[in-house]
Each structure stands twice: as structure tokens, then as C-alpha cells.
Amino acid sequence: MTVFLAASVMAVQPFGGQTTFINSTRAPIDEAGNWTALAGNVTELDIYGYSPTQTWQGYYGNVSGTVQLADANDNVMYNWSLASPEGEVYASENGTIDWTKIQCFNFTATGLKTGEAEANWGNTSLNGRNLTQLEADYNIAWDDVDGVNETFSLLGDHESGGGFVHDMFYTNNLQFTAGECLSTTIFDSAGNATEGHFQEVLLYEPDSDSVIFAAILDEEDVSGFDGDGTNEFHDFEMLVLEDGHGTDRDERTYYFYVELE
């Protein structure tokens, strides 16, 4: 008698990532410039200064882990250590994501949650949350220079993002082709956006109405924004939204997920 065993097929989905705090800093306050005043004079001045963003929080760091074969009780039958992992790091305010319904975020979606939005996984959201709703959630004005559409774009052609589209990637066995999602490119040690490095895309999950920030991991050693070109290598750099406008000083919790290949 011949017995055939059929293996049930399940997609590989992102798992919760265990985070270790290293440090958190912000730009120092610059000293005030000065100029003399003399009664009767009129003086022309060009003044240049910096102000911290009131819209974004930055995260960066390295990812370690293994690809493993394990049962439902997390008993490991075999694993493969990853020195330079491929995959993605995800951040969302929602601690429960339905990874089977992931879509590209769409600035011009209708803003309505419908069955069509839920059925469009693996593509661009049509009826989910849109740019107007997202920016309203974080008190972002339409003309803020650090708004969402000033930071992410479909073709990567915004000024700070360097004009690069993101690489092809997979989430829960859903394929997103190069340039399919809204994306940005975070700066490296030279203070520039560099093609193929520190890429981030905007994703959406309709059931929980969740926006998901996804950083595509760098497989090679890349000197990050805080390096000198020879050290301070990071696997990822990413931006997430946070409302710091007006009198809002409340902190916001993000949940991190990782999918390794």
C-alpha cells in the first residue's frame, strides 16, 4: 500500500521582530547668530537655520536572525544563520496585521473600506485610506514641506529621495515589482540618497486600516547617515510618521516585524 503525504502550503509571512534599544538622539540646537544694531541704520540679512521635523521619527540599525524549520511549538528541526539577510523590516502602529491582504498605499484611493479594497492584495489599494486622511491623522498641513507626499512618491522623483524607484520585493509571498509602491530613499554617509540603498516603501492593510512602513534590507555593508564612509554600517534606515505639531508631545508606539529570506 502506497501512502501519499500532502504538505499544506502556507505563505511565509513577517514575524514580530525583537527590538533592542541602542540610543535615541536629535539634532543639537544651533547657537544664535548676531549682528550689531545702530540707530538710524537699515541692514539686510540673509538668515539660514534648521528646525527638527514635527512629522517624522527615524529608525535605523542592523538585523540578525535565522531562516528556520520549526513546528507549531517552536521546536527547531534545522536553521540557517544569516550573515547578510535579505528581506524587509516593517513598522506599524497596529500590533495585529493580516499579511495576506498587503497592498501598496495609494495617495488617491477613495478613502472607503469596501470588499474591493480587501480583495486587491498584492496590488495598489483602490478604496482604502488616502493621502488626505493620512495627513489629517498626523495634523500635517497640505503645504508642509515635510508632508507625506513631499517625502514619498510613486516614481521616486521627489527632491530629497534622489529620483530612485524601489527594488522588487516580496511580502507574505505577494510580489511587488520595482517601482510599484510609493517609496523614498534615506540618506547614506555622504548625505545623499543612493540608488539601491536604504529604500523604504509605503504599504497598507485594509482590514485594520493600517499604514505600514517597510524598509528593504541592504545585503551589502552600507555606511549609514551617521558614518564616515568606512564604518557605522546599517542594514536599514526608515522613517515613520509621528505628530509633534503644536502642543502635541505624546509618544507613539510602533510594532516591528521582520521577514527574512
DOTORFI-865864 format. One line per 5 residues: their letters; for each residue x, y, z of N, C-alpha, C, O. Coordinates in steps of 0.001 Angstrom, whole numbers. Each point is the difference from the previous one (the first is absolute). Example, Ala and Ser with C-alpha at 12.3 -4.5 7.8 and 13.67 -1.06 7.14 Angstrom:
BEGIN
AS> 13190/-5690/7800/-890/1190/0/900/1200/0/1036/-19/665 | -1386/1069/-1385/820/1190/60/-770/1090/730/509/1108/169
// end
This chain:
BEGIN
MTVFL> 845/-1194/0/-845/1194/0/877/1238/0/900/127/830 | -1155/775/-1744/781/1234/-95/-764/1139/661/-1177/223/-286 | 1858/491/1171/-616/1114/699/619/1293/-492/1223/138/14 | -2034/807/-446/476/1291/-457/-288/1036/1095/-1128/118/479 | 2163/623/-97/-144/1039/989/3/1350/-693/953/332/-705
AASVM> -1990/439/894/-98/1312/-632/348/1073/1019/-590/55/1079 | 1542/792/-1421/386/1098/885/-886/1205/-284/-106/442/-1144 | -530/90/2185/-818/1203/-191/916/1183/-277/1037/159/643 | -1425/660/-1594/821/1127/-416/-454/1254/724/-1169/379/-77 | 2088/262/780/-298/1260/676/1024/1033/-413/1180/-314/-156
AVQPF> -1626/1543/-23/911/1072/-388/941/327/1144/-355/-127/1172 | 1557/550/-1528/961/478/993/-332/1443/315/132/867/-865 | -563/-591/2090/-421/1345/345/958/621/1002/752/-720/656 | -764/2047/-522/865/654/971/-334/-419/1427/-1167/-140/366 | 2209/-58/425/-144/-326/1411/349/1233/821/685/901/-486
GGQTT> -1148/-859/1712/362/1094/891/1498/45/214/625/-1029/258 | -46/2212/-363/1438/171/200/290/431/1429/-643/916/514 | 1604/-1567/133/399/370/1355/959/1182/-81/1052/-96/-633 | -1404/1196/1262/793/1220/-105/865/200/1238/-416/-302/1118 | 1628/815/-1334/923/347/1082/342/1480/-126/516/436/-1029
FINST> -802/330/2069/263/1436/-37/1507/257/73/684/-551/863 | -170/1381/-1763/1414/389/9/115/1440/492/620/245/1035 | -1197/697/-1746/-37/1393/431/-1016/768/-837/-459/-478/-1037 | 122/1660/1498/-921/874/-728/467/1434/196/129/460/1135 | 125/245/-2223/521/1363/75/-771/906/-939/-802/-472/-805
RAPID> 1040/1771/904/-564/956/-933/1042/1077/-270/972/133/744 | -1175/625/-1801/964/1022/-398/177/1025/1113/-973/380/651 | 2222/78/-424/232/1005/1035/-551/1361/-425/-195/266/-1186 | -50/585/2176/-472/1359/-269/1192/863/-397/974/93/747 | -1043/533/-1909/1090/856/-455/68/1284/817/-1013/514/473
EAGNW> 2231/-14/-323/161/1283/674/-602/1124/-854/17/-57/-1229 | -538/1061/1900/-603/1130/-708/1081/887/-602/979/338/665 | -1161/36/-1927/899/969/-617/-307/1393/522/-1054/220/596 | 1953/713/-811/-244/1355/492/528/1032/-985/875/-282/-820 | -1423/1469/921/463/1129/-808/-297/1274/772/-965/69/761
TALAG> 1776/904/-960/-172/1246/750/-1139/833/-566/-282/-23/-1198 | -354/748/2085/-1056/938/-383/437/1411/365/545/238/1077 | -791/685/-1985/353/1400/241/-1186/863/-409/-476/-77/-1132 | 16/877/2041/-1162/843/-279/185/783/-1294/1035/627/-225 | -2049/-678/-611/40/715/-1269/385/-880/-1169/-237/372/-1149
NVTEL> 839/-1558/1415/412/-905/-1080/-1136/-927/-413/-871/-328/805 | 887/-90/-2068/-816/-1118/-473/970/-1023/-572/848/340/-824 | -969/-1597/1258/981/-1035/-342/-698/-1192/-629/-983/-510/538 | 1488/71/-1671/-526/-1188/-672/766/-1235/480/1231/-2/6 | -1950/-1040/393/615/-1230/471/-611/-1192/-711/-1211/-49/-213
DIYGY> 2045/-909/-153/-468/-1319/-425/197/-938/1179/1120/-147/490 | -2190/-492/-28/62/-880/1164/-349/-1420/-419/-1006/-234/-670 | 1854/-713/1075/-231/-1412/-316/4/-797/1298/886/178/835 | -1856/-1042/-664/-63/-785/1226/-657/-1343/-225/-563/-258/-1064 | 640/-612/2087/-604/-1328/-36/-1064/-111/1075/127/605/1064
SPTQT> -1166/-1368/-1329/-999/-334/999/-297/-1499/-100/-126/-525/-1106 | 12/-167/2234/-342/-1426/-45/-1376/-215/-617/-902/813/204 | 734/-1885/-945/-1305/-330/-554/-984/-279/1122/367/-570/1028 | -1609/970/-1222/-1068/-290/948/-918/-1108/-524/-1110/-195/495 | 1605/-528/-1516/-838/-979/-688/589/-1411/-2/-749/-973/-93
WQGYY> 2055/845/192/641/-1294/-206/916/-388/1151/655/845/609 | -625/-2144/-327/987/-633/884/863/-901/-869/-514/-654/-908 | 1803/608/1166/890/-860/-755/439/-1207/813/246/108/1201 | -149/-1258/-1859/567/-1206/597/1088/-536/-927/-100/127/-1221 | 1125/-717/1796/1061/-610/-798/675/-1075/826/-158/-42/1221
GNVSG> 915/-834/-1885/703/-1025/761/339/-1205/-838/88/82/-1225 | 102/-1206/1896/395/-1239/-648/-960/-1118/368/-671/50/1031 | 618/-1047/-1880/-906/-1126/172/804/-1286/25/846/-221/-866 | -1098/-616/1836/623/-1323/58/-1093/-1032/212/-1099/335/442 | 1392/-1571/-750/-1004/-1037/181/310/-1212/-848/1097/-135/-542
TVQLA> -2075/-746/433/175/-1225/-761/-1264/-297/-790/-1093/446/347 | 1269/-1206/-1413/-1111/-651/-663/-92/-1380/615/998/-720/46 | -2182/331/431/-76/-1252/743/-1145/-884/-466/-950/453/-639 | 1074/-1738/985/-1044/-996/-199/-435/-445/1381/768/-642/716 | -2003/979/-329/-453/-261/1355/-1479/-379/-5/-721/248/-966
DANDN> 281/-872/2096/-1404/-378/108/-786/1094/722/539/1061/313 | -1831/-1335/-51/-880/993/601/384/341/1434/-436/1025/523 | 1238/-1858/119/479/272/1356/1365/670/0/636/135/1045 | -192/281/-2224/1288/681/-184/1184/-911/296/1078/467/369 | -1288/-1774/-533/1114/-944/68/724/15/-1335/-596/-310/-1031
VMYNW> 1873/666/1038/752/202/-1236/605/-1318/-472/762/-645/721 | -1111/260/-1938/560/-1202/-610/1316/306/-690/909/-830/-27 | -816/2041/-536/1229/414/-684/-82/1502/-218/-1093/549/-135 | 2252/128/100/-3/1414/-347/1247/373/-775/986/-737/-33 | -1057/1895/-585/1083/508/-829/313/1422/457/-833/894/-145
SLASP> 2011/-681/689/370/1330/475/190/947/-1179/456/-399/-1071 | -814/1661/1291/76/1010/-1052/985/1083/392/-236/761/939 | 1347/-697/-1670/983/1051/268/-455/1324/-601/126/1048/633 | -651/-1094/-1846/-507/1198/-678/-1399/-312/-509/-175/-358/-1165 | -824/492/2036/-1344/-444/-369/-636/845/-1089/213/1211/-73
EGEVY> -996/-1866/-769/-897/687/-914/-1367/84/656/-302/-763/918 | -511/1675/-1379/-1354/96/524/-395/1422/314/500/943/-614 | -1399/-787/1571/-543/1306/330/-218/129/1511/-226/-988/700 | 299/2218/-224/-437/369/1349/-1256/840/-159/-27/937/-798 | -1020/-1269/1560/-1272/709/-83/-305/679/1332/309/-539/1062
ASENG> -910/1713/-1123/-428/704/1208/-1431/479/-199/-338/561/-1042 | -498/-788/2050/-1397/433/-62/-481/293/1412/511/-562/968 | -1489/1439/-859/-611/262/1296/-933/-1130/424/-462/-33/1141 | 189/-882/-2050/-900/-1114/293/813/-1241/341/892/-388/-754 | -1198/-232/1885/702/-1210/405/-582/-1267/-580/516/-1088/255
TIDWT> -1594/1205/-1040/-617/-1162/-655/-261/337/-1455/-900/779/-311 | 1677/-1358/-572/-99/280/-1440/-414/-1273/-731/530/-1076/275 | -1475/1197/-1204/-338/-1120/-884/923/91/-1216/-277/741/-943 | 1356/-1488/973/1033/105/-1033/-436/-576/-1338/697/179/-999 | -1834/-868/955/-484/-535/-1279/-632/1079/-867/-257/-229/-1182
KIQCF> -1/1422/1762/-726/1046/-726/835/1270/-202/-549/1087/-179 | 1862/-1230/208/880/1156/-139/-88/588/-1403/-47/-726/-993 | 25/2065/931/-81/728/-1264/932/1207/57/442/399/1078 | -149/171/-2224/694/1288/-40/-973/1085/459/-1167/-8/-391 | 1638/931/1209/-825/1144/393/-229/876/-1229/871/126/-861
NFTAT> -2058/475/796/-381/796/-1168/-441/1389/455/-977/130/736 | 1695/912/-1173/-362/1366/360/-1407/364/-459/-680/787/659 | 237/-1347/-1775/-1278/396/-594/-1097/-1047/170/-972/9/-755 | 1105/-912/1728/-1070/-971/280/-1270/738/420/56/1161/405 | -1199/-1840/-505/-1280/645/284/-167/345/1477/-792/877/344
GLKTG> 1533/-1559/533/-143/247/1430/-1069/-850/650/-255/151/1195 | -381/-1041/-1943/-1074/-849/510/486/-1436/146/729/-508/-851 | -1138/-142/1940/341/-1405/183/-1115/-846/-600/-1131/9/485 | 1466/-744/-1553/-991/-846/-659/616/-1364/-267/1199/-208/187 | -2047/-720/-631/490/-1324/-347/1022/46/-1117/905/-832/-59
EAEAN> -1052/1813/-835/951/121/-1108/1384/331/519/999/-505/-514 | -934/1359/1542/1298/341/577/648/-1224/607/1207/-197/-138 | -1995/-628/811/541/-1186/641/456/-1030/-1028/919/-775/265 | -1550/762/-1427/314/-1009/-1004/1160/399/-901/359/-758/-901 | 232/1918/1119/1024/507/-906/1416/-223/527/920/734/-362
WGNTS> -743/-1728/1202/1311/-233/570/1036/-322/-1076/-318/-589/-1033 | 1549/984/1294/1078/-218/-958/65/1061/-1073/871/-41/-869 | -1801/1006/927/-37/1090/-975/-70/1330/757/383/74/1167 | -867/960/-1829/-141/1309/634/-1413/177/518/-964/-290/-708 | 833/764/1942/-1306/213/608/-836/948/-856/508/999/-509
LNGRN> -1786/-1318/356/-907/841/-776/-949/794/884/-273/1168/-274 | -233/-1795/1334/-1053/621/797/364/186/1471/-861/361/802 | 2095/-597/-438/400/170/1382/348/1439/326/-380/927/-714 | 1116/-757/1814/387/1338/458/831/713/-1058/796/-629/-698 | -981/1947/578/727/773/-1006/904/1045/665/78/76/1226
LTQLE> 595/719/-2043/951/988/503/-668/1026/917/530/316/1065 | -1682/202/-1470/-681/1015/798/-313/-522/1395/211/702/989 | -716/-1932/-905/-345/-597/1289/1255/-268/835/21/243/1207 | 1005/-739/-1858/1232/-324/721/631/1243/595/397/-2/1166 | -299/1068/-1953/611/1214/522/-861/638/1083/533/594/938
ADYNI> -1844/-704/-1049/-879/536/1035/215/-727/1328/-102/609/1065 | 399/-1902/-1126/236/-787/1213/1207/507/784/82/-195/1212 | 855/844/-1903/1236/456/641/124/1525/-13/1085/547/201 | -2211/128/-440/-36/1466/13/1008/622/-968/652/994/320 | -537/-1588/-1496/903/509/-1027/-784/896/-951/-996/-431/-580
AWDDV> 1433/1663/419/-656/927/-917/401/-318/-1437/1069/-557/-250 | -1941/920/-688/246/-344/-1401/1282/628/-533/602/-529/-934 | -171/1664/1519/1189/686/-507/1233/-207/885/1001/693/-177 | -1058/-1638/1128/1192/-292/812/1098/-590/-882/-256/-899/-802 | 1474/1406/953/1094/-466/-840/410/-1426/334/629/-670/-818
DGVNE> -984/189/2033/348/-1364/380/-1243/-887/66/-81/-902/833 | -882/1163/-1713/-1195/-831/-82/297/-1359/-596/1128/-287/-401 | -2161/-551/349/181/-1374/-502/324/-9/-1486/919/-701/-423 | -1661/1471/-386/260/-1/-1446/1232/814/-373/476/-83/-1132 | 49/874/2078/1301/645/-234/1149/-938/345/1158/301/-289
TFSLL> -1473/-1437/906/1025/-946/444/-24/-1285/-812/1054/-543/-329 | -2246/50/1/-162/-1224/-790/-643/336/-1336/-829/905/-87 | 1212/-1633/-945/-628/189/-1310/-13/-1313/-751/748/-920/332 | -1599/828/-1351/-127/-1237/-761/1210/-254/-875/426/-1144/-160 | 134/2207/-410/1129/-150/-903/1321/370/670/1039/31/-659
GDHES> -1069/246/1948/1229/341/700/615/1304/-475/1205/201/150 | -2024/708/-730/563/1197/-619/-62/1234/887/216/1113/-481 | -511/-1289/1785/10/1151/900/1440/415/270/923/-801/-144 | -742/2039/531/1348/579/92/906/-747/964/1129/-337/-356 | -1600/71/1573/879/-610/993/223/-1479/-244/1014/-548/431
GGGFV> -1946/-116/-1119/94/-1445/-198/927/-425/-1110/237/-1196/-166 | 297/2123/-600/1020/-328/-981/-507/-473/-1338/803/-216/-907 | -2113/43/739/-523/-414/-1291/169/-1465/-304/88/-375/-1169 | -38/-486/2204/196/-1437/-201/-1262/-761/369/-689/365/952 | 382/-1411/-1690/-1113/-877/335/532/-1160/839/1183/-333/-62
HDMFY> -2063/-269/836/421/-1108/862/197/-1282/-792/-542/-148/-1096 | 1322/-783/1653/217/-1306/-605/-1247/-864/151/-887/309/796 | 826/-1390/-1562/-1058/-982/157/148/-672/1367/1119/-257/444 | -2249/-33/231/55/-690/1279/-1259/-839/176/-981/158/-727 | 1033/-1061/1719/-1136/-857/323/-448/261/1430/829/213/885
TNNLQ> -2134/-228/-659/-577/7/1339/-1061/-1094/54/-980/42/-743 | 1180/-1027/1630/-960/-1100/136/-275/-678/-1347/-1143/-325/-323 | 2203/121/-450/-64/-622/-1317/-781/820/-1025/-357/-513/-1061 | 94/1760/1365/-554/933/-978/1154/777/-615/827/561/719 | -768/-524/-2037/1105/681/-680/-385/1431/-354/-1060/259/-570
FTAGE> 1951/662/926/-158/1403/-389/1166/354/-919/1161/-46/406 | -1482/395/-1633/1029/251/-998/725/1309/280/-489/842/752 | 1646/-678/-1355/802/1204/209/-805/1243/-356/-565/89/-1091 | 512/871/2013/-696/1250/-244/-1507/-67/115/-677/971/-336 | 121/-2092/803/-1457/-136/69/-605/831/1132/-1109/518/-130
CLSTT> 1840/-390/1240/-529/686/1182/609/1391/153/1054/297/-562 | -1727/537/1322/580/1283/403/1260/-271/806/15/-892/849 | 1042/1655/-1108/1281/-314/637/822/1254/255/-299/1080/-510 | 1332/-1253/1306/1009/1020/211/1330/-696/224/41/-1212/214 | 1045/1972/-262/1341/-528/227/656/838/1082/178/1206/-167
IFDSA> 185/-1844/1280/568/692/1143/1491/243/-238/633/-724/-768 | -80/1731/1418/1370/439/-290/1063/-971/521/-200/-701/992 | 1343/685/-1701/1164/-789/420/1030/918/648/-314/1141/338 | 1558/-1636/-159/1026/762/706/429/1259/-740/563/913/604 | -823/-856/-1906/345/1189/-779/-1104/1052/56/121/1063/-611
GNATE> -1197/-1356/1344/-1114/934/75/-841/5/-1249/-667/990/-300 | 692/-2104/-446/-723/-82/-1261/-919/-1214/-16/226/-966/729 | -1262/1017/-1560/-775/-1181/-340/748/-727/-1110/319/595/-1029 | -37/-1892/1237/775/-776/-958/-839/-1149/-526/-611/-736/775 | 580/584/-2076/-838/-1022/-621/308/-1385/562/1159/-411/63
GHFQE> -2213/-308/348/151/-1367/472/289/-152/1474/94/-1126/489 | 52/2228/243/320/-76/1428/-1036/748/839/-529/1035/-405 | 257/-1592/1589/-891/617/985/-1328/412/-635/-440/1144/116 | -179/-2106/-785/-1291/225/-648/-1145/-259/979/70/-909/827 | -1109/1709/-931/-1188/-168/845/-1250/179/-849/-50/867/-873
VLLYE> -956/-1691/1136/-1256/72/-749/-1171/127/968/98/-375/1169 | -1210/910/-1678/-1234/150/775/-973/-1112/-390/-314/-177/-1177 | -161/-573/2182/-948/-1084/-228/-1280/259/795/-55/893/846 | -972/-1695/-1138/-1302/187/617/-673/-1351/203/107/-892/-842 | -811/749/1986/-781/-1213/272/-1427/418/327/-220/667/1010
PDSDS> -757/-1041/-1835/-1341/577/86/-826/-437/1201/-772/805/521 | 901/-2044/-58/-843/-460/1107/172/864/1240/-979/376/645 | 2223/-64/-317/275/828/1177/230/1456/-370/270/826/873 | -374/-499/-2167/225/1364/-501/1392/485/403/174/1150/404 | 810/-2038/-517/1348/277/496/954/424/-1107/67/-628/-1056
VIFAA> 668/1706/1314/1124/382/-853/1242/-693/536/245/-4/1206 | 530/-576/-2098/1190/-759/380/1201/592/-719/-15/157/-1221 | 1052/170/1976/1248/492/-555/944/-1188/-150/244/-727/963 | 284/530/-2160/831/-1174/-274/1369/426/-519/106/671/-1026 | 938/-1068/1749/1373/263/-422/564/-1257/-626/-26/-1067/613
ILDEE> 534/1182/-1827/617/-1140/-687/1439/-128/489/773/955/-79 | -412/-2143/587/1319/-191/595/1095/77/-1054/-160/-477/-1123 | 1287/1094/1511/1185/33/-859/829/-1248/255/342/-296/1145 | -14/-441/-2208/780/-1233/138/1492/271/188/712/-821/578 | -246/1950/-1056/1418/319/105/231/1029/1090/-937/644/472
DVSGF> 2214/-494/-72/331/995/1017/-161/1401/-573/699/379/-940 | -1623/388/1512/-252/1363/-450/177/937/1190/-630/-185/1041 | 1480/1181/-1198/233/959/1066/-1195/941/91/-350/665/-975 | -276/-612/2150/-1222/749/178/213/1489/159/1119/501/-108 | -2209/196/365/4/1469/78/974/524/1044/495/1120/-127
DGDGT> -211/-1917/1164/859/441/1095/1424/-523/-121/782/127/943 | -425/-718/-2096/1335/-564/-197/914/942/-749/-397/1091/-408 | 1632/-1534/236/980/808/-730/392/-645/-1317/995/387/-612 | -1767/-1363/175/283/-688/-1254/735/-1306/173/71/-798/-935 | 484/560/2128/750/-1238/237/-534/-796/1181/407/-1143/203
NEFHD> -1313/1725/581/-572/-737/1123/-1433/442/232/-589/686/-835 | 23/-1084/1981/-1398/253/306/-906/-579/-1099/-872/680/-541 | 1118/-1969/235/-824/-672/-997/-1383/-303/577/-120/-409/1155 | -915/610/-1961/-1371/-302/416/-656/-895/-1040/267/107/-1197 | -1139/-1001/1684/-795/-824/-904/-1235/743/-491/-518/-286/-1080
FEMLV> 46/1249/1885/-1198/738/-404/-15/1384/643/597/230/1052 | -1292/672/-1713/-369/1306/530/-1435/254/-445/-365/-319/-1131 | -444/887/2009/-1395/206/-372/-594/1193/741/490/404/1054 | -1557/150/-1627/-770/1081/596/-1382/-526/349/-558/-818/-732 | -5/1286/1860/-1390/-295/339/-661/1302/423/671/924/460
LEDGH> -1976/-853/-617/-729/1218/327/-195/163/1509/-216/-980/714 | 292/2204/-244/-245/345/1397/-441/1466/49/623/862/-619 | -1690/-590/1351/-534/1360/92/679/749/1141/-220/-299/1174 | 1047/1275/-1536/625/856/999/-366/1451/-201/729/895/428 | -1866/-651/-1084/-413/1368/-314/-667/670/1196/-578/-657/866
GTDRD> 677/1982/-844/-679/770/1036/441/-413/1393/1193/-7/304 | -2159/-339/545/303/-377/1385/89/-1510/194/144/-468/1129 | -228/-305/-2221/19/-1468/110/1407/-486/323/914/142/-813 | -740/-717/2002/1286/-566/412/-152/-1457/414/906/-574/604 | -2057/-30/-929/-228/-1399/355/850/-915/-863/219/262/-1183
ERTYY> 259/-1343/1794/757/-998/-747/-960/-950/-713/-1173/-108/357 | 1694/-572/-1366/-806/-912/-809/709/-1351/-63/1218/-50/-173 | -1963/-1040/310/587/-1344/-2/-58/-615/-1393/-1043/18/-654 | 2167/-558/209/64/-736/-1252/385/-1448/266/821/-291/870 | -1428/-610/-1632/311/-1434/69/862/-356/-1205/-261/440/-1120
FYVEL> 1290/-1241/1368/957/-337/-1048/-120/-1487/-372/-142/-876/853 | 205/642/-2157/-68/-1350/-548/1197/-175/-946/527/977/-530 | -111/-2218/328/1103/-266/-911/-323/-1233/-828/-561/-970/509 | 915/1014/-1775/-141/-1151/-904/1364/-228/-640/487/842/-755 | 129/-1987/1061/1345/-303/-482/-53/-1036/-1104/-873/-867/-25
E> 1818/975/-880/111/-963/-1120/1387/-604/-11/304/-831/-856
// end
